[in-house]
Structure formats: C-alpha cells, structure tokens
C-alpha cells in the first residue's frame, strides 16, 4: 500500500479514537474534542474551518518596473516598504506605491551597533509609533539583543538612528514577542531539540502559564531529524492581547490570550496532523502547510500552501491561498491566487497585496477587493 495512503488511513482511524465531533445547526463549525497528548500542539477543543463567508479569485500578479536585487523578505508599514536583503546594508526602504527609494540602512559587521547577520523585516521585529516617529524593535538572533531602530529619524538623517535597549536576552530563540517594557514571550528548543517550549520573561524573571503549559506538552522523538515539524511563526495582535501561532508543517494553528480567556485551535481539516505519524513519513512526503502570516488591526491572514515537500522542491501543483480571520478566530474570507509565492503583505490603503516567491525571486503585486470591512 502507498505510504501516503496508509498514513491518511491511520490518521482517519486515529482521529475517531481521539476526538468526538459535533456540527452546529448551520454546519459551519465542526468541533473536535482532542485528548491530552504530546502528539498534538492543540487545546482541548479544535474548531474545524472548511468554509469561508466569501471567496475571491485573484488575478495574476504584475511585476514591478523596479528591479529589487538580493531580496529576502519585506514588510509594509504605513506607506513604507522595508525590504530585507542579503547585502551588508541589509534594509532597503521604499515609498509605496511609486517605489521611490529612501535609502539603505542597518549594517552587518563587528561593531556594537552592527548585526552579525541580516535581520528579516517581518520576523522578530515590532514596529511601533512613538509620537511622530516610526520605530522598529529588532531582536538579534545570534547575540540575544534588542535594538531600537528609529526609521523616521534615520530617513531624516540619511544614516542609522540605532540604539541597544536590552543586551541580556537569550540568544537563538525560535519565536520572540515584545509584550511590553522588559516583558517578553519566547519559544526555545529544549530536551535535545525534541521540544520547543514557550516562556514569559518579565524583568529578568522566567515564568510560564497554564495556557503555555498546555501547548508545551507537544514533543517529537528525534530533534535533529524532525525539528521542522514543530516550527512556527508566532505573532502578537496589534492590541497586544492575543498570540497567534502558525505552524509550517501542521494543518492547524493556535490563537490564544495569556490569561486563558481565549484558547482556540483552528484546523482546516477534520483530521489533525499527528506529530508521531508525521515523523514516520519520509521528508519529501510531508506537507508544507503554511508559509507566512501577517497581522492587522481587525484581522490576521495566513498563507496556505498545502503542498507536498517533493512538489515544492520540484514542480508545485497547488496554488496558494490567503486565509483571513478576525481576532476571535472566525473566518472572514479566502483569496485564491494563480501565481506561486511564499510570502506576502497587504497595502490596504491602495487595495493591493504584494507577493514574493523565494523559489524564483519573483516579486509581484495584485489588486484585491475590500474584504476587510
């Protein structure tokens, strides 16, 4: 029997033993009651979302007239696009929608205000307004530092306005969120990388919470081979009251508040990905479920690929979808594309979504309907 088919059959039968199901009256919300297990990174109940109120097909994207060499990542803040590159000056800033270049900032080097490696503009960074200034708080992965980059002053001066504000953080954190002054959330590998546990760090004191403990029970058997199965992108809601965890290799994600008032696991399929079963699959037969997540005031958006690893590495077959949810975890809309890409961000003011494909280095923009109101 085909390994993939056998895996699916095991998953289906396993779910019947692990969960009881119910449909609400309009059959839009299927809820699974999941038993406590280290094989699942879930809460006690899982909401299955297989319908969206609105579905929008999106036309093929258009390439920009401007060539952006060395691009790795990008982030839109107000009317600015911050593009991460592989160059020594690794943040290039543009004014959108015309894409006027505003300069290159932040340097790789050995100096006290230089970075060991280029930092991404969309990951482990908090953009915030302080008065009239737009600032970026950047976690430096290899040194365990938090730096404040004042974009507004840097653009005015034509050079970096940068200061170190915390140089005593743990290095090599997989996920890092700034909850407040000297108050952080992070996720780090432990137990020979078979676990990726979540913690709170406040004024130098490490702690956990019942919500984090519930997710921290998840474990794999071989950290070196299977660490990617638990890999995530974790984001904080703009109001800083909810945490969103997206998993690259799992068909569900988690949305929760630290006080436990919201604990929601949301799955796109009625059969949950089981870590112990995924470990048994050859890497090329595993699914690349999600690739990116972005957060906005009223909603968050996930890039759903659902592509087999062997196809992703050779010839992709499934066009990506952007799935839109409100901050209670309710589905709003689905955008279906005709282009392949691996990251995105919305320019809501101009009703565009920009997409970048790391496989081909193609950077495009697409017109989108006003789905967020």
N, C-alpha and C positions, 0 to 999 in steps of 0.2 A: 504493500500500500504506500502511496506517495506520502513523504514525511509531512508535507504541509497539510494534506487532508487528514492524516492521523492526528496531528496537533489540533486541528479545528474540532474534530470529533471529541477528543479528550476535553477540550475547553467547554464544549456544549454540555457534555455529561457532567463535568465538574461543577459548572455553574448551577445545575439543578440541585446538587447536594449542598452547595454553599449558600444559596440565596433563595428567598421566596419572593415572588413577584406579584405586583398588582397594577392594574390600569385604572386611571381615574375615568370619570364618566365620559369625557370627550376623547379619550385615548391619546392624549398628547403627552402624558407624563407616566412613564414606566419607572417604578421604583424597585430597586433590588435591596434586600436586606443582606448585608455581607457579614459573614462570621469573622471574628478577630483572627488574623493570620499574618505571618511575616511575608506571605506571598503577594500581598496586595498593599499598596500605598493609598488606602482609602479610609473614609469614615464609615460609620455603621450602616448608613444607607447611601445608595447610589442612584442618582437621577439620570435616566437614560433619555437623551435628546436625539430624536431621529426626524424631527420636523421643525421647520423654521417658519414663522409667520409670513415672511417674504423671501423670495429667492430672485436674485438679479444676475442674469448673464452679462458679463463684462466684455466689451470689445477688445480685440488685440491691442497691445500697448504700442506706443510710439517711442522711438528712440530720441534722445536729446540731441540737439545740434552740437552741444559741447561734449568733447571727449574728456572723460574722467579716468585718468590713468592710476593704477595701483589701488583702486577702491576695494575696501574690505567690508565696510559697514556704513550705515548712515542713520541719522536721527533728525526729525523736523521739530523745531521749537519756534513757535510764533511764525515769523516769516523767514527764519533762518534754517538752512540745511547744513548740518555738521556731518561731514564725510570723513570716516576713518580710512587712512591709507597705510601702506607699508613703508612710507618714506621716513627719513629722520625727523622732519617736521610733519607730524602724522595726523593732525586735524586740519582739514581744509573747510572753510566756511563760505557759504554762498547765500545770496539773497534770492528767494524764490518769489514769483515763478519765472523771473527773467534769467536767473542763474548768473548774476553778477558776482564775480569773485571778490571776497572781502579779506582774503589773506590766509596764511598758513600759520598754525600755532602748535605749541607743545612739542617738546623735543625728546628724542632718545639719546641717552648719554649717561655719564657717571656723576654729574653734578647733583647738588642737593635738591634742585628743583627740576631735575630731568628724570625721565622714566627709563626703566630697564628695557621695557618692550612697549610697542604702541598699544594704547588703550582703545577699546571699542567705544564708540559714542552712544551705543544703545544698551550696553550691558554694564552693570555695577556702577552706574552713574545716576545721580539725582540732579535734574535740572530744576532750579527754583528761582523765583523772583525775590530780590531783597531791595525794597524801594524801587528805584528805576533801573536797577541792574539785573541782568540775567546771569546767573551763576551755575556752574556745574561742579558738584561734589563728586570726585572721582576716587574710587578705591583702586589702589595699585596692588595688583595680584601678587607679584613676586616679593614685594617689600613689606606688605602689611601696613600701608599708609593710606590716609585720607587727605586728599589735596583739594583746595578750592580754586577753581579757575573762573575768574570774572570775565565772561565773554564781552560784556558791554565795554568795560574799561580796556580790555585787550584790543578790541576793534578801534576804539578811540585813539589808543596809543600806538597801534601798529606793532605791538610786542606783547609777550605773555604777562598777564597780571595773575600771578600764581603764588599760593602760599600753602604750606603744610599745616593742617589743623589737627591731625592726630597721627602720630608715628608709632603707636603701640598697639596696633591691631594684629590679629593672627594673619599670617600670610597664607596664600594658596587656598582661599575659601572658594567653594564652588558657587555659592549664591551669597549675595550681600545686599542688605537693605538698610537704609537710614531711617529709623523711626522717629528720631528727634535728636537733640543735642546729647552727645555721648550715650546714645541709646540705639542699639543695632540689632538686627536679625541676621543670622548667617547659617550656612549649611556647609559641613565639612566631612571629609571621608574619615572613617574610623574602622577599627577591628579588621586591619589588613584590607581596607577598602571594600569590605563586604557590606558596610552600612554607610549611609550619607545622612548624618543626623543634624537636626535643626536646634539652634540655641538662641537665647537672648543675651546680649551683653549690654549692661547698663552701669555706667560709671565704673567700669573695670570688673564688675561682678557678673559671673556667668550663671545663667539660670535656664529653666525650661518651663513648660506649662502643660496642662493635660491635653490641650489640642495638639501641641507639637509631639508630645509623647506618643499619641495615638498614631501619628504618621511615622514616627521614628522606629516603630516596630518592624518595618519592612527591611528585608535582608536578602542578599544573594549569597551563593556558596563560593564563588571564585571572583574576587575583586579585580584581578588583573584581566580576566577574560570578559567579564560581564558588567563592569562598572557602568558602561554606557546605558544599560537597561534602566538605571535609576536616574540618569542625568536629567536636569531640569533647567528651565528658565523661570525664575521667581520674580514677581513684580508686586509693587505696592500701589494701591489705589491712590488717586490724586489727593483724596482726603486723609490718607494715611490710616484708614481704619479697617482695611481688608487686604489680605495677602492672596495672591493668585500664583499657583504653581502649575506650570505646563511641563509635561514630560515628552521628550523627543520620541521615545520608543513605546509609549503606552497609549492606549486608546481612551484614556480618561484624564481629567485634570481636577485639581482641588481649589476651592475658593473658601476662605475662612477668615474669621476675626480672632485675634489672640484671646479675647475674653470668652470665646466659645458661643457667642450669640448667633454666629453663623458658622455652620460646618457643612459644606456641600461638596460631595464628589459628583462630577458630571461626566458621564460616559456617552460616546457616540454610538456604541453598540451594546446590545443586551448581554453579550458575553465579554467579561472583563479580561484583559490581558493578565495572565498569571506569571509572575516572575520565575517561579520554579519550572514552568513549562517552556518559557522563552529561553531559559538557559540551555535547554536541551536542543534547541534549534541551531543549525549552522548559521553563522552571522549573516550570510547572504540571503537566508530565508526569513530573516526577521523584517518586520515592518518599520519603516521610517514614518512615524505617525504625524508629528508636528515639527515645525521648523522655526517658528518665530511667534512672538506675542507682543502686542503693543497696548498701552492703556491710555484712556482719555477720560475726561470729566464724567461723562454719562455712560460710558460703555468700555468694554475691552474687546480685543479682536485677536483671534488665533489663526495662524496659517496652518491649514490642514493639508498634508501631502498624501498620506496613506499609500506610500509607495514601497514595494519590496526593495530591500537593500541592493539586490543583484540588478534590478532595473534602474535604480537611482544611479548606480555606478556605470551603467552602460547606456541603455535607451529607456528613458522614462515613459510610462504609459498612462499615469493618472494626472490629469491637470489639477493644479492646486485650487483650494477653496479658502476664502477668508470667512470665518465664522464670528458673528457679532453677538455678544451677550451683554445684558445690563449687569449692574453690580450686585444684584441678588441672584445672579446665575440663570436668569430667564433668557431664552433665545430671542433675538431680535430679527436678524436677517442673515442670509448666506449670499456671498458673492462668488460666482463661478467664473473661472478665467479660461482663456485659450492660449496662454503663454506659461512656460515653466519659469518659476522663480523660487528663491529660498528665503528672502526677507522682504519687508515692506514697511511703509509708513504712510499715513493719510495726511494730506494737506486739505483739511476740512474747509478752510476759507475759500479755496478755489475748486472744491469738489473734485479732487484728484487723489489717486493712490499711486505712489512711486514704488517700483519693484526692482529688486536686484537679484540676479541669479549667480551664485558663487561658482556654479559649474561652467558657465560660459562667459562670465563677467559682463553680461548684458544688463544695462540699466535703462528702465523704461518708465513711462507714466501712462495712466489710464484714466479716462473720465469715469466718474462714479455718480450714481443717483444719490439724493439726500436721504439716506437710510436711517440717520441717527435721530430724527425727530418724529 
